[in-house]
C-alpha cells in the first residue's frame, strides 16, 4: 500500500475514485473473520483513507471500532492503534462527541486507563448538548478530589440547560452526589468519635452521644436513613458508596 501522501499526489485527478476503491476493499476486509492481522490491516486502511481524505469521519470512527482484537480476560491487541486513529480523527473533529466517547471507551475497556477516560468525559461535558452519561461520568474527577460542590454544580447546570438526554440519569446522579457529600461529613465525625472513645463507633447514636453529629440529622436530604456500618457512614437511599476514579 502506498503512503497516503504519495497516493494523493500521484492520483490527484482521480482521488475520489481511489478513495472509493480503497473503502470498498476496507468493507471487504471487515467481512473477513476477525484476527489480530485482519484488525491491524483495517487500521492500516483507516490510516491510508484518512491520509487521502482527512475529513473522512467514518473511516476514523468505524475502523477504530474494528481495530482492537480481544484475546480474552479483558485483554486486547491493537488497542494502541485504535486510539491512534481516533486521536487523529479528533484533530479533525475536536468537538465531535462520538469520537470523544469512542476514545473514552477505548481508554476504559481496552487500555484500562480510567483516569484518562474521565478526562475525556470532562472534555465531552463542555460540548453543547453533551450526552447525560458523559456529564455524569465526568463528575468522577470531582468526587476524586472531594469537590462535591463543583460536581453538583455541573449536574445542576446541565439539568437547567436541558437537551442532554436522560434527565432521570442526571437527577439520580445529583442525588447520589448530595448524599455522598453528607456521608463524607459523617465519615469525618466517625473518625473524630473513634479518637474520643478509643474504638470505632458501631451506631449513629454513639457518634451523636460523642457530640460529633447533630441528633436531629438522622436522614439524608432525600429521605434515606443514616447509619454507621463498618466504620463508615451509610444511607438507606444510596446502595454502596460513591468512589472517585476506579483504579
N, C-alpha and C positions, 0 to 999 in steps of 0.2 A: 504494500500500500504506500502510495506517495504521501509525503508530508502535505498537510492541507495548504500551506503557503505556496508550495511548488505547484500543486494541482490547480489551485485557483489562478495562478499566473499563466500556466500553460493552456488552461481550458477556459479562460475568462469569457470568451464569446459563448461558450456552451455550459456555463456554470450551473444554471438551473437544472439542465438535463443531467449533469454529473451528480448533483445533489440527489436528484430523484433516483438515479441508478443505485447510488450507494445506500440510500434509505431503503430501497427495495431489497437490497442484499441484507441490510440490517433486519428487516422484517422476516426474511427467510431464516436468518440466524436465530431470532427469537423463538421461532417454531421448532428449533432443534432441541434435543434433550439437554437439560442443564448439566454443566460440568464446570470445573474451575477454568479450563481453557475456553470453553464456549462463552462463559460470562466475561472473561478477560478480553476476548475478541469483541464482544459487544461494547465494552468500554472503549476499545480502540476505535471502533466505528463512531462512537459518540464523540470522541476527541476529533476525529477526522471531519465529521459532518459539521461540528461547531467551529472548526477552523475555517471551513468553506463558508459557513453562514453563522456568524457569532450570535445572531438573533433567532436561531432555530430552537425555540423553547422546548419543544417536545423531545428533541434529541438529548438535551440535558436531563429533563425530568424522568422520562421513561427508561432511558438507558442506564441512568444512575440507579434506578429501582432494580433493574435486571442484573446489575454487575455483581453484587455480593453473592457468594455461594456458601450455603450452610454446610458445615462439617459436623454438626451435632453439638448438643450441650451448650447452646447459646454461643457457639463459635462460628465465625465466618472468615472466608478468604476473599480477598479483593475489596474489602471494606474501605481501605485507604484510597483505592482507585475511584470508587463510587463517590466518596467525599470530595476528591479532587475535581471530578466532573461537576458535582453540584456547586462547589465554590466557584468554579469557572463560570457557571450559569448565573450565580448570584452577582458576579461583577457586571453582568449584562442586565440583570433584572433585580436590582438591590432591594426593591420593595415588594417583591412577589412572595406572598406568604406561603405558597405551595412549595417553592424551592427551599425556603427557610424551614418549613415544617419537615420536609424530607431530610434536611441537614440535621435537625434535632432528632429525628427518628434514627438516622444512621449513627449519630453520636451516642444515643441511648442504647440501642439494641445490638449494634454491630461493633462499635468501638468501646462501649461501656464507659463512656466519659460523660457522666451525668451533669457535672458542673458546666462543661461546655454546652451541653444541650439546654440547660436552664438559661445560660447566657443568650442562646439563640432565641429561646422563647421570650426573653426580655426585649430583644430587638423586634420580634413579631408583634409584641404587645403595643409597640409605638405606632403601628400602622393604622390608618383609618379602617374601622370595621374589622379589626383583628378578631380571629375566632375566640370564643369564650374559653375554650380549652387551653389555648396558648396563654391567655391572660392569667388564668388560674394557675397554670404551671409556672409562670414567671414569678409568682409570689413566693415560691420556694426559696429564692435567694434572700428575700427579706426575712423569712422565717429563720433561715440560717443565721442571719445577723441580728436576730431578736428585735427587728424593726417592724413591729406589728402595725403601728400607725401608718407607715408607708404602704404596707401590703393592703390594709383595709381601704386606704385612700385610693389605691389603684383599682380595686374592685368596685368601689362606690362610684368612681368616675366613669368606669365602663358601663355600669348599670344606668347612670344618668344619661349617658350618650345614646344608649340603645344601639341596635344594629350589629351587635357582636355575636348573635346566635342565641344560645340557650341562656335565658335569664335565670332559670332554676339553678343551673350549674354555678353561675356567678353568685346567686343568693346563698346557696349552700356553702360555697367557699367562704363567703363573708362571715357567715355564722360560725364556721369552723375556726376561722382566724380570731374572731372575737372571743370565742370560748377558750381557745388555746392561750390567748393573751392573759386571760384571767387565771388559767391553770398554771401558767408560769409564775404568776404572783403567788399563788398558793404553794407552789414548789418552794419558793423562797421562804415562805412562812413555815413550811415543814422543816427546812434546814435550820432556821432560827430556833424552832421548838426543840429540835434534836440537841442543839447546843445548850439549851436551857435545862432540859430534863435528863440529858445523858443517854438518850436512846431515841430511836425513830418512833414518832407517834403512830399509833395504829388507827386513829379515827380523827375526824374533823373536830369533834368535841375536845380532844386533847390539845389541838392547835389553838382552839378558842380559849380554853382554860389557861393556856400559857400566855395569853394576851397577844398572840401573833396574828389573829384573824378575827374580824368582826362577827359577833354572834348572830347578827341578822343576815349575814351573807351566806346563805345555805344553798342558793341556786345560781346557775349562770344566767346571763342575760336572756336566754331563750328557754328558760324553764327547766333545764336539766339539773338534777340533784347533784351537789358537790359531795365528794367523799375523798378519803385518803386510802390509797391502796398501794402496797409495796413501796412505801416511801415517796409516792408521787401523788399529785392531785389528779382526780378523775371527775368526769361528768357523765351522767346517765344519757345525755343527748349525744355526746361525741364518742363514737366507737374508736378506741385506741387514742393515741396522741399524735398530733402533727409533728413531723420532723422537718429538718431542712432539706438539703440536697442528699439523696441516697448515695451511699458510698459504693 
